[in-house]
Amino acid sequence: MNDLKTVNDASAKPVRTLPDAQTVTEVRHWTERLFSFRVTRPQSLRFRSGEFVMIGLLDERGKPLLRAYSIASPSWDEELEFYSIKVPDGPLTSKLQHIQPGDEIILRPKPVGTLVLDALLPGKRLWFLATGTGIAPFASLMRDPETYEKYEQVVMMHTCREAAELEYGRQLVESLKDDPLIGEFVGDKLKYYPTTTREESAHMGRITDNLTSGKVFADLGIPPMDKELDRAMVCGSLAFNHDVKAVLESFGLREGANSEPQEYVVEKAFVGDGI
């Protein structure tokens, strides 16, 4: 792999070129800590909604610095969308947060992941449980017609510290019903339950507490989880994943995988703090 391309002008400096390069088409900063961006999609890339790929930039030595990022756009989209936190001294995001349309990033076109519909047994109601940027794979799945073909009801629970950190998910959910491509599939099937843990808002509390207390069921007017009917996907920090797994298993749900579908799955490659 040749990461340096020398221009034939003797006075020109070597220009770094990225391996597996894709071009940034759009960047949106949601808060001081959160941003989303879209890039061109490799023609050969095929993925299942909910999967992740390795993306990144070159480090100071010219070596690829890569991290796992869930694809936030659905499998039918012509571009790829990603949702990220900003870590001031993070090896990757300290640089990635400054990208602009026209810039290039590295994108390794080998999608993988456990947050795919095939990893779950058939059911009636599907729960998406996320904190922070863990909503990214569900942003993909909420825009996939197959999600609504397989489930009678979809519940998106998303928890952040402050209301502003929920804005990416809120705007996405609100746009779905009127979307010309996906709106007819969504209909009234999607229920959205955003909560905050620090700032006062309409709904407060952690996902684990709202499930355990039954508050989310009461607020949405739906019955408690039933292992025969409910399926769930989990994406957040390691501590969040551990706590939610315990709650789901208290309802009788079992953890599955691509090779062995069960009632819930957890994404273990979530991009969290320190990146």
C-alpha positions in Angstrom: 0.0 0.0 0.0 1.4 3.4 -1.0 0.2 6.2 1.3 2.4 8.8 -0.3 2.0 10.1 -3.9 4.7 12.4 -5.2 3.7 15.0 -7.7 6.1 15.4 -10.6 6.8 19.0 -9.7 10.2 19.1 -8.0 9.1 21.9 -5.7 5.9 20.2 -4.6 5.7 18.4 -1.3 4.5 14.8 -1.1 0.7 14.5 -1.0 -0.8 11.9 1.3 -3.5 9.8 -0.3 -5.9 7.6 1.7 -6.4 3.9 1.2 -10.0 2.9 0.7 -10.9 6.6 0.4 -14.4 7.9 0.3 -15.4 11.6 0.0 -17.3 13.5 2.7 -20.5 15.0 1.2 -22.1 16.5 4.3 -21.3 17.4 7.9 -23.6 18.5 10.7 -22.6 19.5 14.2 -25.5 18.8 16.6 -23.8 19.9 19.9 -20.3 20.6 21.1 -19.9 16.8 21.6 -21.9 15.3 18.7 -21.8 15.4 14.9 -23.0 13.4 12.0 -21.5 13.1 8.5 -22.2 11.5 5.2 -19.8 10.1 2.7 -19.9 8.5 -0.7 -20.7 4.8 -0.8 -18.4 2.3 -2.6 -20.2 0.8 -5.5 -19.4 -2.7 -4.4 -20.5 -2.3 -0.8 -23.4 -4.4 0.3 -24.5 -4.3 4.0 -27.4 -5.2 6.2 -29.0 -2.3 8.1 -27.5 -2.3 11.6 -24.0 -3.3 10.7 -20.8 -1.4 11.2 -17.6 -0.7 9.2 -14.1 0.5 10.1 -13.5 4.1 9.2 -10.7 6.6 10.0 -7.9 8.8 8.9 -4.1 8.6 8.7 -2.2 9.3 11.8 0.9 11.5 12.1 3.1 8.7 10.8 0.9 8.1 7.7 -0.6 4.9 9.1 -4.4 4.2 9.1 -6.1 5.0 12.4 -9.4 3.1 12.3 -12.4 2.6 14.6 -15.6 0.7 14.3 -18.6 2.9 13.4 -22.2 1.8 12.9 -23.7 2.8 9.5 -26.5 5.1 10.4 -28.1 5.1 6.9 -30.2 2.2 5.7 -29.0 -0.4 3.3 -30.8 1.2 0.4 -29.2 4.6 0.8 -26.9 5.8 -2.0 -24.6 7.4 0.6 -23.3 6.3 4.0 -24.1 8.2 7.2 -22.3 8.1 10.5 -23.0 9.7 13.9 -20.1 10.4 16.3 -19.0 11.9 19.5 -16.2 14.4 19.7 -13.3 13.6 22.1 -10.9 16.6 22.3 -7.8 14.4 22.9 -9.2 11.3 21.2 -6.8 9.7 18.7 -9.4 9.7 15.9 -12.3 12.0 16.8 -9.9 14.9 17.6 -9.2 14.9 13.9 -12.4 13.5 12.5 -14.6 16.2 14.0 -12.9 18.8 11.7 -13.7 17.1 8.4 -15.5 19.2 5.7 -17.4 18.3 2.6 -14.9 17.4 -0.1 -12.4 15.8 2.4 -11.7 12.1 2.3 -11.8 9.4 5.0 -10.8 5.8 5.0 -13.6 3.3 4.8 -12.9 -0.4 4.9 -15.8 -2.0 2.9 -16.2 -5.1 5.1 -19.5 -4.6 7.1 -20.1 -6.8 10.2 -22.2 -6.7 13.4 -24.8 -8.4 15.5 -27.6 -5.7 15.3 -29.2 -7.3 12.3 -32.8 -8.6 12.0 -31.6 -12.0 11.1 -30.0 -12.5 14.5 -33.4 -12.4 16.2 -36.1 -15.0 16.4 -39.5 -14.0 14.8 -41.5 -11.8 17.2 -44.3 -9.1 17.3 -42.6 -6.1 19.0 -39.0 -4.9 18.5 -37.1 -2.7 21.1 -34.2 -0.5 20.1 -32.3 0.4 23.4 -29.5 3.0 23.0 -27.6 5.7 24.8 -25.7 8.5 23.1 -24.4 7.7 19.7 -25.5 4.1 20.2 -28.6 5.2 18.3 -26.6 5.0 15.0 -27.4 1.4 14.0 -31.1 2.0 14.9 -31.1 5.1 12.7 -30.3 2.6 10.0 -32.9 0.0 11.0 -35.7 2.5 11.6 -35.3 3.5 7.9 -35.4 -0.1 6.6 -38.8 -1.3 5.3 -37.9 -4.9 6.4 -38.1 -3.8 10.1 -41.7 -2.9 9.7 -42.5 -5.9 7.6 -41.2 -8.2 10.3 -42.7 -6.4 13.3 -46.1 -5.1 14.2 -44.6 -2.5 16.6 -41.1 -0.9 17.0 -40.1 1.0 20.2 -37.1 3.3 20.1 -35.8 4.1 23.6 -32.9 6.6 23.6 -31.3 8.1 26.6 -28.8 11.0 26.8 -27.7 13.4 29.6 -29.3 16.5 28.0 -32.2 17.2 25.6 -29.9 18.7 22.9 -28.1 15.3 22.7 -31.4 13.7 21.6 -31.9 16.1 18.7 -30.4 13.8 16.0 -32.7 11.0 16.9 -35.8 13.2 17.4 -35.5 14.8 14.0 -34.9 11.5 12.3 -37.9 9.9 13.9 -40.2 12.8 13.2 -39.2 12.8 9.5 -40.0 9.1 9.0 -43.8 9.3 8.7 -43.6 11.9 5.9 -40.7 10.2 4.1 -41.7 9.3 0.5 -39.7 6.1 0.6 -40.2 4.7 4.1 -43.3 6.6 5.4 -45.9 4.0 4.3 -44.0 1.2 6.0 -43.6 3.1 9.3 -47.2 4.3 9.7 -48.1 4.2 13.3 -45.8 1.2 14.1 -42.9 3.3 15.6 -43.1 4.5 19.2 -40.3 6.9 20.3 -39.3 7.2 24.0 -36.5 9.7 24.5 -35.3 10.3 28.1 -32.7 12.5 29.8 -30.7 11.8 32.9 -29.4 15.2 33.9 -31.6 17.9 32.3 -35.3 18.1 33.1 -37.4 16.9 30.1 -40.8 15.3 29.4 -39.4 11.8 30.2 -36.5 11.3 32.7 -34.4 8.4 33.8 -32.2 5.6 32.6 -33.5 2.9 30.2 -32.9 0.2 32.8 -34.9 2.0 35.4 -37.8 2.8 33.1 -38.0 -0.8 32.0 -37.7 -2.3 35.5 -40.2 0.1 37.1 -42.7 -0.4 34.2 -42.8 3.3 33.6 -42.1 3.0 29.8 -45.0 0.5 29.4 -47.4 2.7 31.3 -46.3 5.9 29.4 -46.7 4.3 26.0 -49.8 2.3 26.9 -48.3 -1.1 26.0 -48.0 -4.4 27.9 -44.8 -5.4 29.7 -42.1 -7.4 27.8 -43.0 -11.0 27.0 -40.3 -13.4 25.8 -42.8 -14.9 23.4 -43.5 -11.6 21.6 -40.7 -9.1 22.3 -37.3 -8.8 20.7 -34.6 -6.3 21.6 -31.4 -4.8 20.3 -28.9 -3.0 22.6 -26.2 -0.5 21.8 -24.3 1.7 24.3 -21.3 1.6 26.7 -20.1 -1.7 28.1 -21.7 -0.8 31.5 -25.0 0.0 29.8 -24.9 -3.2 27.8 -24.2 -5.2 30.9 -27.1 -3.6 32.9 -29.6 -3.8 30.1 -28.8 -7.5 29.5 -29.7 -8.2 33.1 -33.0 -6.4 32.7 -33.9 -8.2 29.5 -33.0 -11.6 31.0 -35.2 -10.8 33.9 -38.1 -10.7 31.4 -36.9 -14.1 30.1 -35.2 -13.0 26.9 -32.0 -14.8 25.8 -29.0 -13.3 24.0 -28.5 -14.3 20.4 -26.1 -13.9 17.5 -25.9 -14.2 13.8 -25.1 -17.9 14.2 -27.8 -18.5 16.8 -30.8 -16.2 16.8 -32.6 -15.6 20.1 -34.7 -12.8 21.7 -32.1 -10.1 22.0 -28.7 -9.0 20.6 -26.0 -6.6 21.8 -23.5 -4.7 19.8 -20.1 -5.1 21.4 -18.1 -2.9 19.0 -19.8 0.4 20.0 -17.7 3.5 19.6 -17.6 5.1 23.1 -15.5 7.5 25.1 -11.8 7.7 24.5 -11.8 7.6 20.6 
